[in-house]
Amino acid sequence: MAPGLDALKHIVVLMMENRSFDHMLGSLKAIDPRIDGLDGTESNRDTTGEPVKVQSIAEFQAQLQPDPGHHFEDVKLQIFGDSGADTPTMDGFVKSYFQKQQDVNHSHGIMNYFSPDKVPVLSRLAQDYAVCNRWFSSLPGPTLPNRAFAHFGTSFGNVEMTVYYLGKPVKSIYERMLAAGRTAKIYYYDDTSGSLGMAFMLKNQSKLFGTLDEFYSACDNDTLQDYSFLEPNYGDHDDDDGEHIASDQHPDHNVLEGEKLIFKVYDKIHRSKAWQNTLLVVVYDEHGGIYDHVIPPGTYGNTVVQPSIVADDQNQTNKDFKFDRLGVRVPAVLISPWIQQGTVINDTVYEHASIPATVAQKFMANPDQFSRSNREKTAHTFLDVLTLSQARTDPPRTLHFGKINIFAATDPNTINVPNTPPEAYDPGRVMHMMLWEHVQGLREVERTLPANQQTGIDIGTLKTEADAGRYIKAMTQILRQSSPDAAAAQKAS
């Protein structure tokens, strides 16, 4: 076994929101031609027939408002354009975004991408460790079913934002890890943000959940789980600790706050005793409707875009979709001292089912003792990226605010990040669709509770991110208090 794999004791996944590979990392092609990014010639036609080329003028906030479409039908248009359902062209992004505001000029913004100096943390980590040229979302659709693939290895046949997990034949990787005598936890930002899409799990398995502050403490105290899955802050809100700016990078949240979160997670691990025993994965759940030029692999009519994708055996969709092709490409960076600097993984196709597949391969002697989806069984794992014969001894980096120059010669171990402007914080912002669907999912869980445990809140009155946060907090606290773990603790006391 490789020394790095022998040393590996912890896998940590940080999953961000709704950005495509080209949008976040496409500019790195100019620095390293092995990275399959953008050369500036890529384009889509708008609704007037004019070609719209990609431009490195993406903004941290306000450019992608309203939220680009990324539900199943939106992504269908983005991938196929006007070609029909058998010929993927990646030519429908501008036309798809036009539908949101009926503004031709505004629709062009979906083709914009960041230069490395604007997303210095993600860009630097991609160059320092391993960047995946071929990591795709698991299906051409929105957040929850794609995150379900990361948690379960399947979305149980769903391509929309209604995914329920109780009583399903496949258990989450966290439940399987505990059953195998291992440790695993989902860490969400706080009660006001809550765990996205995992409310049913929170109701019944609170021992599998913690907050990001608890994760940071685990790094400090050398008590990391075997497997940790981290969630960002999904909405602007305040509490006794002050203002909390959304860090998920979901449009129209400020991208810089996500940069800070990525750095903090990396930095906490790097400065901990567990650094040489940890593999950190930074990945995005789906592309959020934003342009990427790479056709997702799988079956399109009678055509197979290689490699072919094994159809998920949990397929129950009513969308004439067989789960035999992947969604749009997303950024993914693998970070470990056992990874050669400047690694570019070009030939291996990953998707979110690769996450539970890798965790199971590493930590379970017999993964198939538990029911697993076909997709997870056949997904590529990423343990073979730990190729070095001895761990690197690079010093931890320092984050410096205010500058936009990541290649400052004065201190190569410093990452310079622009300051987040005060106006980025806006809890009165109208909640975007993903946050509203988070609220709706929690409401479905609330309906299963006894009347005396319900919030009494009419979710139809919730309009802003602050409104959503208050409801999410109330429900998260109710679910934690009503879980078997909480009941057992109360009985013991």
Residue, then its C-alpha position, 0 to 999 in steps of 0.5 A: m500500500a502507498p505510504g500516503l494511503d497507509a497514513l490516511k485516517h481522515i477524509v474531509v469534504l467541503m461542498m460549496e454551492n452552484r458554480s461551474f468549473d469554467h466559472m471558478l477555475g477556467s482561467l487557470k488554463a492560461i497558467d497551466p495548459r493541462i487544466d481543461g479551462l478556457d482559452g477565450t474563444e468559447s461562446n454561446r449564442d444569445t436569443t438574437g443569434e449573436p455569439v457571446k464569448v466568455q470573458s474574465i469579468a465575473e463579479f463577486q456579487a450582483q452579476l448573477q441576480p436573479d439566480p440562474g436556472h439549474h433545475f432539470e429543464d433549465v439544465k436540459l436547455q443549457i446542455f442541448g440548446d436548440s439541438g434537440a435531446d440527442t445532441p449535446t452542444m453546451d450552447g444553451f446557457v445564455k438562452s436559459y438565463f435570458q428566461k429569467q429576466q428577458d434581458v438580452n444584455h443581462s443574459h450574457g453575464i452567465m458566460n463570465y468567469f473569474s481570473p485567479d486573483k479574484v478567487p485566490v484561495l481556490s486557485r492557489l489550492a488547485q495549483d498547490y495540490a490536485v485539480c480534477n478536470r473531470w468532476f461532474s455533478s451526478l445529475p443535470g439538476p439542482t442542489l438536493p438530488n446532487r447532494a443526495f448522491a454525496h450522502f447516499g450514492t443515489s438520489f432515489g430517482n429524484v431530479e428535483m428538490t424533493v428528496y426523502y430518505l427514510g425507509k429507503p433501501v440505501k442508507s447514508i454513508y454516515e449510518r453505514m460508517l457507524a454500523a461498521g464501527r467507524t466515525a462520521k459526521i455532517y457539520y453544518y454552519d449553525d442552527t440558523s443555517g441548518s443542514l441542507g436536505m438532511a432534516f429527516m436524518l437530523k430528526n432521527q440521528s442527531k449524533l451524526f451532526g455537529t456545527l462547524d465550530e465543533f469541527y474546528s474544535a475537533c481539528d484543534n483537539d485532534t479528535l477528527q472523525d474518520y469522515s467529515f462532511l462540511e456545509p457552509n452558511y446558506g444565508d445572511h443572519d445575525d445572532d449574539d455573535g454578530e453578523h454572519i454572511a452567507s459563505d456558500q457562494h450560491p448566487d447572489h451571495n458574495v464569493l469572497e466569503g466562500e473563499k474565506l471559508i475554504f481557507k479557514v477549513y484548509d488552514k485549521i486542518h493544516r495547522s492541526k496534528a491531523w494534517q499528515n493523516t487527512l485528505l480534504v476535498v473541496v467540491y461544488d454540488e452543481h454548476g448553478g446554471i453557469y457556463d461550462h464548455v465540457i459535455p458531461p459523459g453518458t448516453y444521449g439518444n444513440t450517442v455515448v459521450q465517453p465514458s458511458i455511465v452506469a444507470d442508477d438502479q434507484n431510477q424512479t424519475n418521471k422525466d424520461f431520464k435514465f440516470d445514465r449521464l452526468g450533470v455539468r462539470v464542477p470545481a473539485v480540488l483534492i488537498s493532502p501533503w501526500i499529493q504532488q504539487g501541480t497534480v492535474i487529474n485529467d482522465t478519471v471521471y468523478e461525480h458525487a457518488s465518488i465520495p461515499a465510494t471512496v469513504a467506503q473503500k478506505f474505512m470499511a473492510n467489506p463495503d458491500q455488506f451494506s446495500r449500495s447503489n449501482r452508481e456508487k459501486t461503479a464510481h471512481t474513487f480518488l485514493d490513488v491521488l496520494t502518490l508521494s513516498q513521503a509527506r510534504t512539509d510545506p508551511p501553512r499559508t497565511l490569509h491577507f486581506g485587502k490586496i488582489n495579487i496572489f503571486a506576491a513575490t514578497d511572501p510566497n506563503t501568503i494568499n491575498v484576498p480582497n476585503t468583503p464589502p460591507e454591503a455584501y451583508d443583506p439579511g433583508r435580501v429576498m431568499h433565493m430558490m434553494l433557500w426557499e426549497h430548504v424551508q419547504g423541505l423542513r416544513e414537510v418534516e414539521r408535518t410529521l411532528p406532534a402538534n405541540q412540537q411544531t413551530g406554528i410558523d406560516i412559511g407562506t409569510l417568509k420572504t427574506e433570508a432573515d425570515a428563512g433563517r428564523y424558521i430554519k433555526a426553530m426547526t433545527q432546534i426542535l429536531r435536535q431536541s426531539s431526536p432519540d439521542a436528546a430524549a435518551a440524554q434527558k432521561a439519563s439526567 
